Amino acid sequence: MTQSLDAALRAFEPALPLGVALSGGADSTALLTACAARWPGQVVALHVNHGLQAAAVEFEAHCVDLCRRLDVPLRVLRVDASHAPGQSPEDAARIARYKAFGTLAHMDSAQPAIESIALAQHADDQVETMLLALSRGAGLRGLSAMPAQWLRDGLVFHRPLLQVSAADIRAWLAERQAAFVEDPTNTDLRFTRNRIRAKLLPALEAVFPQFRDTLARSASHAAQAQSLLDEMAVADLQIVCRASDGLPTVKALRSFAKARQANALRYWFAKACNVIPSTAQLAELQHQIAACTTRGHRIHMKVAQGFVELRGGALMWSASKQPSEKRSYP
């Protein structure tokens, strides 16, 4: 069920001191204001300046002014979020942002290190993420949308506003006459997420007024199912991977049913190689594995940004076109 911002904050119990990611927009301004009121002296604002648009200067200036008025320490880091060839600007910005959070959390050696960081994504963001995943033909992991809490690089990240609607956040700010900065890119309909926000969400509101709750419930079911698949993959990889180097053997993989094999491979690529194969790439790899019945069979094909090949009866992935040495995978 969606809830008010105040109710969401009452249920939020992070480890202190708490870092709050502050962009300067409505959502993060509301989150910082509420957290600073609940835990005075225990909150630090973290601002990442991507430098990708002219408004970045205005956003940083707003953050400085807001933190001064709230008497909250502000840590700022300017990053290079330019994207590499073949990489989406959104992915590049996200990677740079999370790397920056790790730096900001330990920036002030005179203060206790921050172990928890709160992000301001809300119920509408959750719906948009799920609809984006549907539009791309995503599996259960994508349909699980955004988790409320997760661990990354030793930091615990929280999304305490996932059950609060965007409209409720704006109303909460209006009641307090709290200023925030509007991101000019949020109205650019060239971006799919913005088109979903501007055109699809109002239609869902008109036809299915409870869509935020029902889609959040579906995302929760998907996340639970994905968790079970991950547990199965861990157990299966213990069966198919060699103890010496952690590489999955083709012979053992061929003993699995197709869906179970795909699940184990997808998990291995994600955890051991830090890549995600496309549906077509995974299907082709499975076809090659099925055909691998002779000693001389060769596998060498592109997967994500690298190549997977057959070495000594096991699969090995490398970012280079021609792997020249064996690698160990945890």
C-alpha positions as CSV (number, residue, x, y, z in Angstrom):
1,M,0.0,0.0,0.0
2,T,1.2,3.5,-0.8
3,Q,1.8,5.6,2.3
4,S,2.6,9.2,3.3
5,L,6.1,10.4,3.5
6,D,5.9,10.9,7.3
7,A,4.7,7.3,7.7
8,A,7.5,6.0,5.5
9,L,10.1,7.8,7.5
10,R,8.7,6.5,10.8
11,A,9.2,3.0,9.4
12,F,12.8,3.7,8.3
13,E,15.5,2.6,10.7
14,P,18.9,2.9,9.1
15,A,22.3,2.7,10.8
16,L,23.6,6.1,11.8
17,P,25.2,8.4,10.7
18,L,23.1,8.4,7.5
19,G,24.2,9.7,4.1
20,V,21.4,11.1,2.0
21,A,21.9,11.3,-1.8
22,L,20.9,14.9,-2.6
23,S,20.5,15.9,-6.3
24,G,18.5,19.1,-5.5
25,G,15.3,17.8,-7.1
26,A,12.0,17.6,-5.3
27,D,12.3,14.0,-4.1
28,S,15.8,14.2,-2.6
29,T,15.1,17.6,-1.1
30,A,12.1,16.1,0.7
31,L,14.0,13.1,1.8
32,L,16.9,15.1,3.2
33,T,14.6,17.6,5.0
34,A,12.6,14.7,6.6
35,C,15.7,12.8,7.6
36,A,17.4,15.9,9.1
37,A,14.4,16.6,11.2
38,R,14.2,13.0,12.5
39,W,17.9,12.5,13.2
40,P,19.4,16.0,13.9
41,G,23.2,15.9,13.8
42,Q,23.3,12.4,12.3
43,V,22.7,13.1,8.7
44,V,25.2,14.0,5.9
45,A,24.1,15.1,2.4
46,L,26.0,13.6,-0.5
47,H,25.9,15.5,-3.8
48,V,27.3,14.1,-7.1
49,N,27.8,16.7,-9.8
50,H,27.8,14.8,-13.1
51,G,28.5,17.9,-15.1
52,L,26.3,16.6,-17.9
53,Q,24.1,19.7,-18.2
54,A,24.2,23.4,-17.7
55,A,21.7,23.1,-14.8
56,A,24.3,21.1,-12.8
57,V,25.6,24.4,-11.4
58,E,22.1,25.4,-10.3
59,F,21.6,22.0,-8.7
60,E,24.8,22.2,-6.7
61,A,24.0,25.8,-5.5
62,H,20.6,24.7,-4.3
63,C,22.2,21.9,-2.4
64,V,24.6,24.2,-0.7
65,D,21.8,26.6,0.3
66,L,19.5,23.9,1.5
67,C,22.1,22.2,3.7
68,R,23.1,25.5,5.1
69,R,19.5,26.2,6.1
70,L,19.0,22.7,7.5
71,D,22.4,22.8,9.3
72,V,23.4,19.5,7.5
73,P,27.0,18.8,6.4
74,L,27.3,18.6,2.6
75,R,29.9,16.6,0.7
76,V,30.2,17.3,-3.0
77,L,32.1,15.3,-5.6
78,R,32.4,16.2,-9.3
79,V,32.7,13.2,-11.6
80,D,33.3,12.4,-15.2
81,A,30.1,10.6,-16.3
82,S,30.8,10.6,-20.0
83,H,29.9,7.3,-21.6
84,A,32.1,4.9,-23.6
85,P,31.3,3.7,-27.1
86,G,28.4,1.3,-27.0
87,Q,27.5,2.3,-23.4
88,S,24.3,4.2,-22.7
89,P,24.6,7.6,-21.0
90,E,22.3,6.4,-18.2
91,D,24.5,3.4,-17.4
92,A,27.6,5.6,-17.4
93,A,26.0,8.1,-15.1
94,R,24.8,5.4,-12.7
95,I,28.2,3.7,-12.5
96,A,29.9,7.0,-11.8
97,R,27.3,7.9,-9.2
98,Y,27.7,4.8,-7.2
99,K,31.5,5.0,-7.3
100,A,31.2,8.6,-6.1
101,F,29.0,7.5,-3.2
102,G,31.7,5.2,-2.0
103,T,34.2,8.1,-2.1
104,L,31.8,10.5,-0.4
105,A,31.0,8.1,2.4
106,H,34.6,8.1,3.6
107,M,35.6,11.6,2.5
108,D,35.8,13.1,6.0
109,S,38.3,11.1,8.0
110,A,37.6,13.2,11.1
111,Q,34.0,11.9,11.2
112,P,32.6,8.3,11.6
113,A,32.4,6.6,8.2
114,I,29.0,6.5,6.7
115,E,27.7,2.9,6.3
116,S,24.1,3.7,5.2
117,I,22.9,5.8,2.2
118,A,19.3,6.7,1.5
119,L,18.1,7.3,-2.1
120,A,14.9,9.2,-2.9
121,Q,13.3,6.9,-5.6
122,H,9.5,6.7,-4.9
123,A,6.5,4.7,-6.0
124,D,6.2,6.3,-9.4
125,D,9.8,5.6,-10.1
126,Q,9.2,2.0,-9.2
127,V,6.3,1.7,-11.6
128,E,8.3,3.4,-14.4
129,T,11.2,1.0,-13.8
130,M,8.9,-2.0,-14.1
131,L,7.2,-0.7,-17.2
132,L,10.6,0.0,-18.8
133,A,11.6,-3.6,-18.0
134,L,8.4,-4.9,-19.6
135,S,9.0,-2.8,-22.7
136,R,12.5,-4.4,-23.1
137,G,11.3,-7.9,-22.6
138,A,13.1,-8.3,-19.3
139,G,13.0,-11.4,-17.2
140,L,12.2,-11.7,-13.5
141,R,15.2,-9.8,-12.4
142,G,14.2,-6.7,-14.4
143,L,10.5,-7.1,-13.4
144,S,11.6,-7.1,-9.7
145,A,12.3,-3.4,-10.3
146,M,14.2,-1.6,-7.5
147,P,14.9,-3.2,-4.1
148,A,14.2,-1.3,-1.0
149,Q,17.6,-2.2,0.5
150,W,20.8,-3.7,-0.8
151,L,24.5,-4.0,-0.1
152,R,27.1,-2.6,-2.6
153,D,30.8,-2.0,-2.0
154,G,30.4,-2.3,1.8
155,L,27.6,0.3,1.9
156,V,23.9,-0.4,2.7
157,F,21.7,1.5,0.4
158,H,18.0,2.2,1.2
159,R,15.0,3.5,-0.7
160,P,12.6,4.5,2.1
161,L,10.2,6.3,-0.2
162,L,9.3,3.4,-2.6
163,Q,5.7,3.4,-1.2
164,V,5.3,7.1,-1.4
165,S,3.8,8.6,-4.6
166,A,5.4,11.5,-6.4
167,A,2.3,13.6,-5.9
168,D,2.4,13.1,-2.1
169,I,6.1,14.1,-2.1
170,R,5.3,17.4,-3.9
171,A,2.3,18.0,-1.6
172,W,4.6,17.5,1.4
173,L,7.1,20.0,0.1
174,A,4.3,22.5,-0.7
175,E,3.0,22.3,2.9
176,R,6.4,23.4,4.1
177,Q,7.0,25.9,1.3
178,A,10.3,24.0,0.6
179,A,12.1,25.0,-2.6
180,F,13.7,22.6,-5.0
181,V,15.2,22.6,-8.5
182,E,13.4,21.1,-11.5
183,D,15.6,19.0,-13.7
184,P,15.0,20.3,-17.3
185,T,15.6,16.8,-18.7
186,N,12.6,15.4,-16.9
187,T,10.3,16.9,-19.5
188,D,12.3,15.7,-22.5
189,L,10.1,13.2,-24.3
190,R,13.0,11.8,-26.2
191,F,13.6,9.6,-23.1
192,T,11.4,6.6,-22.7
193,R,11.1,7.0,-19.0
194,N,9.8,10.6,-19.5
195,R,7.2,9.4,-22.0
196,I,6.0,6.8,-19.5
197,R,5.7,9.4,-16.8
198,A,4.0,12.0,-19.0
199,K,1.7,9.7,-21.1
200,L,1.3,6.3,-19.6
201,L,1.1,6.9,-15.8
202,P,-1.9,9.3,-16.2
203,A,-3.7,6.7,-18.3
204,L,-3.0,4.0,-15.7
205,E,-4.3,6.4,-13.0
206,A,-7.5,6.9,-14.9
207,V,-8.2,3.2,-15.6
208,F,-6.5,1.5,-12.6
209,P,-6.3,4.0,-9.7
210,Q,-4.5,1.4,-7.5
211,F,-1.8,0.6,-10.1
212,R,1.1,1.7,-7.8
213,D,0.1,-0.9,-5.2
214,T,-0.7,-3.7,-7.7
215,L,2.4,-3.3,-9.8
216,A,4.6,-3.1,-6.6
217,R,3.0,-6.3,-5.5
218,S,3.9,-7.9,-8.8
219,A,7.4,-6.6,-8.5
220,S,7.6,-8.2,-5.1
221,H,6.4,-11.6,-6.4
222,A,9.0,-11.4,-9.2
223,A,11.8,-10.5,-6.7
224,Q,10.8,-13.5,-4.6
225,A,10.8,-15.9,-7.6
226,Q,14.2,-14.5,-8.7
227,S,15.6,-15.1,-5.3
228,L,14.7,-18.8,-5.5
229,L,16.2,-19.0,-9.0
230,D,19.4,-17.5,-7.7
231,E,19.6,-20.0,-4.9
232,M,19.1,-22.8,-7.4
233,A,21.9,-21.3,-9.6
234,V,24.4,-21.2,-6.7
235,A,23.7,-24.9,-6.0
236,D,23.9,-25.8,-9.7
237,L,27.2,-24.0,-10.2
238,Q,28.7,-26.1,-7.4
239,I,27.8,-29.1,-9.5
240,V,29.0,-27.9,-12.9
241,C,32.0,-25.8,-12.0
242,R,35.5,-27.2,-11.6
243,A,36.9,-26.9,-8.1
244,S,40.3,-25.9,-9.5
245,D,39.2,-22.7,-11.3
246,G,35.5,-22.3,-10.9
247,L,34.8,-22.6,-14.6
248,P,31.6,-24.4,-15.7
249,T,32.2,-27.6,-17.7
250,V,30.2,-28.3,-20.8
251,K,29.6,-31.9,-20.0
252,A,28.0,-31.1,-16.7
253,L,25.9,-28.3,-18.2
254,R,24.6,-30.6,-20.9
255,S,23.0,-32.8,-18.2
256,F,20.7,-29.9,-17.2
257,A,17.3,-29.1,-18.8
258,K,17.4,-26.1,-21.0
259,A,15.8,-23.6,-18.5
260,R,17.9,-24.8,-15.6
261,Q,21.0,-24.6,-17.8
262,A,20.2,-21.0,-18.8
263,N,19.6,-20.0,-15.2
264,A,23.0,-21.3,-14.1
265,L,24.8,-19.7,-17.0
266,R,23.1,-16.3,-16.6
267,Y,24.1,-16.3,-12.9
268,W,27.6,-17.4,-13.7
269,F,28.1,-14.6,-16.2
270,A,26.6,-12.0,-13.8
271,K,28.6,-13.0,-10.7
272,A,31.8,-14.4,-12.1
273,C,32.2,-12.3,-15.2
274,N,30.2,-9.2,-14.2
275,V,28.4,-9.2,-17.6
276,I,24.8,-9.9,-18.7
277,P,24.4,-11.9,-22.0
278,S,21.5,-10.9,-24.3
279,T,18.7,-13.4,-24.8
280,A,20.0,-14.1,-28.3
281,Q,23.6,-14.6,-27.1
282,L,22.5,-17.0,-24.3
283,A,20.3,-19.0,-26.7
284,E,23.2,-19.3,-29.2
285,L,25.6,-20.4,-26.4
286,Q,23.1,-23.1,-25.3
287,H,22.9,-24.3,-28.9
288,Q,26.7,-24.5,-29.1
289,I,26.7,-26.4,-25.8
290,A,24.1,-28.9,-27.1
291,A,26.2,-29.5,-30.2
292,C,29.4,-29.9,-28.2
293,T,29.5,-33.7,-28.4
294,T,33.0,-34.2,-30.0
295,R,36.4,-33.5,-28.6
296,G,37.2,-31.1,-31.5
297,H,34.1,-28.9,-31.1
298,R,35.0,-25.3,-30.8
299,I,33.1,-22.5,-29.0
300,H,34.2,-18.9,-29.5
301,M,31.4,-16.3,-29.6
302,K,30.7,-12.8,-28.4
303,V,28.9,-12.4,-25.1
304,A,28.2,-8.9,-23.8
305,Q,31.4,-6.8,-24.2
306,G,33.7,-9.9,-24.4
307,F,34.0,-13.4,-25.7
308,V,33.3,-16.9,-24.3
309,E,35.2,-19.9,-25.5
310,L,35.7,-23.5,-24.7
311,R,39.0,-24.3,-23.0
312,G,39.7,-27.8,-21.8
313,G,36.1,-28.8,-21.6
314,A,35.0,-25.7,-19.6
315,L,33.7,-22.3,-20.6
316,M,35.8,-19.2,-20.1
317,W,34.9,-15.6,-20.6
318,S,37.3,-12.8,-21.4
319,A,36.9,-9.1,-22.2
320,S,39.6,-9.6,-24.9
321,K,38.9,-11.2,-28.3
322,Q,41.5,-13.8,-27.9
323,P,41.9,-14.9,-24.2
324,S,45.5,-15.9,-23.7
325,E,45.6,-17.2,-20.2
326,K,43.3,-18.9,-17.8
327,R,41.4,-17.0,-15.2
328,S,40.1,-18.1,-11.8
329,Y,36.5,-17.2,-10.9
330,P,35.3,-17.1,-7.3
